Amino acid sequence: MLDTAYKASLLRRNGVAIPELSAEGTGPWRAAVDALFDEYVAVRARRSLREAEEAHELELLSRLAATSYPRRRITNYA
């Protein structure tokens, strides 16, 4: 399990705005950072799955295109 401070560091490195540590204590700050990190991880997972699906479909289409049609040699003989 990652520490909340490390999660905040990861989020900052990836351009996510982190709330400032308030005078109310670390409880609300930790909850906010954990929620932001959970959202960030979910967005990355969705993007990775979408990219994997696109790559799989592209590979499938490429295979189908290579094997679907008989190859003919096109000549320009009169």
Secondary structure, DSSP 8 states (H G I E B T S, - for coil): ---HHHHHHHHHHTT-------TT-HHHHHHHHHHHHHHHHHHHHHHHHHHHHHHHHHHHHHHHHHHHS---------
